[in-house]
Amino acid sequence: MAKLSKKARKEQIIENLTRCIEIGGNPETIEQLKETLEQVKNDTFVSQFKKRAKRKPRKKKESK
């Protein structure tokens, strides 16, 4: 799978969100999707995805 440009990725996200809203479902979830769609269209969406915590490297024992 090739890496998409920023513009192509944005279009793909908008298309997916629109399709999900049209399908319907839980009204609360649909409202959240609509808000997210508007944020994506206005370039104000900030993902809450957090990076995985990294382990701290072990300290090496001092040799005498």
TORMI-220529 format. One line per field, with one value per residue: residue number from 1; residue in three letters; x negated, y, z of N, C-alpha, C in turn. Coordinates in steps of 0.001 Angstrom, whole numbers, padded with zeros to 6 digits. Atoms other than C-alpha are relative to their C-alpha. Layout:
N
k: NUM ...
r: ALA ...
n_xx: X ...
n_yy: Y ...
n_zz: Z ...
ca_xx: X ...
ca_yy: Y ...
ca_zz: Z ...
c_xx: X ...
c_yy: Y ...
c_zz: Z ...
end
This chain:
64
k: 1 2 3 4 5 6 7 8 9 10 11 12 13 14 15 16 17 18 19 20 21 22 23 24 25 26 27 28 29 30 31 32 33 34 35 36 37 38 39 40 41 42 43 44 45 46 47 48 49 50 51 52 53 54 55 56 57 58 59 60 61 62 63 64
r: MET ALA LYS LEU SER LYS LYS ALA ARG LYS GLU GLN ILE ILE GLU ASN LEU THR ARG CYS ILE GLU ILE GLY GLY ASN PRO GLU THR ILE GLU GLN LEU LYS GLU THR LEU GLU GLN VAL LYS ASN ASP THR PHE VAL SER GLN PHE LYS LYS ARG ALA LYS ARG LYS PRO ARG LYS LYS LYS GLU SER LYS
n_xx: -000844 000814 -000326 -000809 000330 -000859 -001274 -000712 -000407 -001123 -001171 -000399 -000620 -001304 -000859 -000341 -000898 -001289 -000634 -000430 -001150 -001145 -000450 -000807 000378 -000217 -000066 001112 001189 -000172 000300 001458 000574 -000277 000930 001324 -000003 000137 001360 000912 -000199 000544 001413 000175 -000071 001229 -000191 000308 000772 001218 001079 000244 001064 001269 000737 001218 001135 000609 001277 001083 000725 001357 001023 001041
n_yy: -001171 -001198 -001086 -001015 -001390 -000560 -000367 001241 000598 -000803 000349 001357 -000095 -000652 000985 001043 -000560 -000237 001306 000494 -000802 000400 001326 -000202 000761 -000669 -001458 -000679 000255 -000748 -001403 -000095 000114 -001256 -000997 000352 -000318 -001452 -000355 000434 -000913 -001318 000201 -000277 001269 000458 001380 000292 001228 -000186 000929 001022 -000345 000672 000421 -000743 000911 000400 -000624 000975 000080 -000529 001017 -000519
n_zz: 000000 000135 -000914 000664 -000302 -001035 000617 000328 -001275 -000502 000815 -000383 -001323 000187 000666 -000973 -001011 000648 000195 -001314 -000428 000830 -000426 -001200 -001182 -001273 000221 -000669 000805 001250 -000310 -000140 001345 000702 -000546 000505 001425 000129 -000406 001064 001132 -000362 -000388 -001424 -000732 -000642 -000424 -001396 000001 -000791 000313 -001006 -000938 000285 -001191 -000286 000116 -001271 -000278 000010 -001257 000113 -000250 -000891
ca_xx: 000000 -001531 -001692 000977 000381 001904 004617 005520 005636 007937 010282 010306 011156 013986 015372 015258 016903 019647 020359 020534 022963 025201 025345 026687 026593 026351 027475 024757 022058 023459 023275 019617 018878 020538 018425 015287 016208 016603 013257 011520 013061 011938 008440 008977 009081 006452 006161 006215 004190 001370 -001977 -002857 -004965 -008596 -010722 -013502 -016908 -018572 -021468 -024708 -026526 -029754 -032768 -035491
ca_yy: 000000 003275 006248 008814 012530 014726 015956 012429 011170 014044 013249 009574 010454 012779 010072 007440 009715 010697 007039 006145 009011 007950 004357 005594 003972 005290 008989 010014 008423 010027 013457 012824 011762 014929 017086 015238 015636 019404 019619 017667 019896 023036 021623 021960 018253 017078 013342 012076 009017 008621 007056 003875 004381 003570 001662 003521 002043 000108 001764 -000074 -001301 000487 -001787 -001446
ca_zz: 000000 -001115 001197 000298 000044 002720 000346 -000836 002761 003747 000857 001862 005484 004393 002096 004868 007441 004990 004195 007905 008590 005678 006940 010279 013686 017213 017165 019662 017524 014368 016040 016970 013392 012050 014391 013334 009660 010072 011885 009121 006441 008327 008989 012751 013652 016138 016627 020210 019195 021707 021033 022854 025966 025374 027808 029531 028723 031517 033222 032610 035685 036338 036030 038641
c_xx: -000892 000461 000725 -000500 000992 001395 000839 000507 001204 001275 000534 000728 001400 000988 000464 000979 001394 000767 000526 001236 001244 000573 000895 -000486 000369 -000020 -001162 -001278 000053 -000321 -001501 -000673 000209 -000946 -001412 -000127 -000179 -001415 -001005 000113 -000616 -001481 -000258 000013 -001366 000262 -000401 -000800 -001312 -001027 -000186 -001164 -001250 -000687 -001217 -001166 -000587 -001329 -001056 -000714 -001418 -001004 -001140 -001376
c_yy: 001238 001072 001095 001392 000509 000309 -001243 -000673 000735 -000340 -001376 000011 000606 -000984 -001077 000506 000227 -001303 -000537 000749 -000409 -001342 000120 -000862 000777 001521 000773 -000136 000784 001477 000209 -000066 001285 001102 -000246 000348 001501 000449 -000369 000942 001367 -000053 000344 -001280 -000362 -001389 -000177 -001290 000237 -001050 -000978 000422 -000807 -000362 000883 -000974 -000322 000708 -001094 000037 000512 -001105 000626 -000145
c_zz: 000000 000985 -000772 000352 001040 -000554 -000307 001271 000576 -000760 000379 001349 -000118 -000628 000978 001054 -000580 -000174 001324 000490 -000783 000425 001233 001143 001248 -000211 000641 -000820 -001304 000223 000136 -001365 -000792 000473 -000540 -001477 -000227 000358 -001079 -001193 000263 000379 001462 000827 000558 000547 001460 000134 000727 -000380 001157 000884 -000314 001303 000187 -000091 001374 000174 000055 001338 -000219 000296 000788 -000584
end
